[in-house]
C-alpha cells in the first residue's frame, strides 16, 4: 500500500554474464504481459475480483538489464481491479500471478508464477535479495 493504493512490486533478474535489452512493454509491469488473479481470503472469501485492464500506450523504449543485475517495476492493482479498496484493512487477498519468460529470453513459452498473500492496509511485504547464485 502506498498513498491508499495497492501495488504489486516485481523484480526481473538477469542471471547471465552479459547485459540484455528488453522492450519495456514486455516486462511484467508492461503492456498486459502479467496474468493476475486476486482472490479474497478469510472473512471476505468469495469470488475472485473482477479484472479490468486499463488501456495503456507504453513507449517504444528498451530497458537494459545488466549482467547479474535486475530491474524493478510495479503494477497498480487499483487500476486493474475495481473494488479492491473495499478489502483494505478488512482481510487478506491472495495474488496469483503468471508471466511468460519467453517475452524476455525468446524461444518457446516458459511460464513462471506464484502466489503472494496480500495483507491489510497496515501490512507491507517486501522481499528483496539476490536471485542469481
For each residue, the residues with C-beta under 8 A, 3 or more apart:
1: 4 5 6 7 88 121 124
2: 5 7
3:
4: 1 85 88
5: 1 2 76 77 78
6: 1 76 77 78 81 84 85 88 118
7: 1 2 74 75 76 77
8: 36 74 75 77 95 97 116 118
9: 72 73 74 126
10: 28 29 34 72 73 74 75
11: 70 71 72 128 131
12: 22 27 28 65 70 71 72 73 104
13: 65 69 70 131 132
14: 19 20 65 66 67 68 69 70 132
15: 68 131 132
16: 20 67 68
17: 67 68
18: 67
19: 14 64 65 66 67
20: 14 16 64 65 104
21: 62 63 64 65
22: 12 26 27 62 63 65 103 104
23: 26 27 30 60 61 62 63
24: 27 30 58 59 61 62 63
25: 30 31 33 58 60
26: 22 23 30 31 33 103 104
27: 12 22 23 24 30 33 63 71 73 103 104
28: 10 12 33 34 73 75 97 99
29: 10 34 73 74 75
30: 23 24 25 26 27 33 58 73
31: 25 26 56 58
32: 53 56
33: 25 26 27 28 30 99 100 103
34: 10 28 29 75 97 98 99
35: 97 98 99 113
36: 8 51 75 77 80 95 96 97
37: 48 51 95 96 97
38: 48 49 51 77 81 84 93 94 95 96 118
39: 45 48 49 93 94 96
40: 44 45 46 49 87 91 92 93 94
41: 44 45 91 92 93 94 117
42: 45 91 92
43: 90 91
44: 40 41 87 90 91
45: 39 40 41 42
46: 40
47:
48: 37 38 39
49: 38 39 40 81 82 83 84 93
50: 81 82 83
51: 36 37 38 80 81
52: 80 81 82
53: 32 80
54: 79 80
55:
56: 31 32
57:
58: 24 25 30 31 61
59: 24
60: 23 25
61: 23 24 58
62: 21 22 23 24
63: 21 22 23 24 27 71
64: 19 20 21
65: 12 13 14 19 20 21 22 69 70 71
66: 14 19 69
67: 14 16 17 18 19
68: 14 15 16 17 132
69: 13 14 65 66
70: 11 12 13 14 65 131
71: 11 12 27 63 65
72: 9 10 11 12
73: 9 10 12 27 28 29 30
74: 7 8 9 10 29
75: 7 8 10 28 29 34 36 80
76: 5 6 7 79 80
77: 5 6 7 8 36 38 80 81 84 95
78: 5 6 81 84 85
79: 54 76
80: 36 51 52 53 54 75 76 77
81: 6 38 49 50 51 52 77 78 84
82: 49 50 52
83: 49 50 86
84: 6 38 49 77 78 81 87 88 93
85: 4 6 78 88
86: 83 90
87: 40 44 84 90 91 93
88: 1 4 6 84 85 120 121
89: 120 121 122
90: 43 44 86 87 120
91: 40 41 42 43 44 87 120
92: 40 41 42 117 118 119 120
93: 38 39 40 41 49 84 87 117 118
94: 38 39 40 41 115 116 117 118
95: 8 36 37 38 77 115 116 117 118
96: 36 37 38 39 113 114 115
97: 8 28 34 35 36 37 113 114 115 116
98: 34 35 111 112 113
99: 28 33 34 35 103 111 112 113
100: 33 103 109 110 111
101: 104 105 110 111 112
102: 105 106 107 108 109 110
103: 22 26 27 33 99 100
104: 12 20 22 26 27 101
105: 101 102 110
106: 102
107: 102 110
108: 102
109: 100 102
110: 100 101 102 105 107
111: 98 99 100 101
112: 98 99 101
113: 35 96 97 98 99
114: 96 97
115: 94 95 96 97
116: 8 94 95 97 125
117: 41 92 93 94 95 125
118: 6 8 38 92 93 94 95 125
119: 92 122 123 125
120: 88 89 90 91 92 123
121: 1 88 89
122: 89 119
123: 119 120
124: 1
125: 116 117 118 119
126: 9
127:
128: 11
129:
130: 133
131: 11 13 15 70
132: 13 14 15 68
133: 130
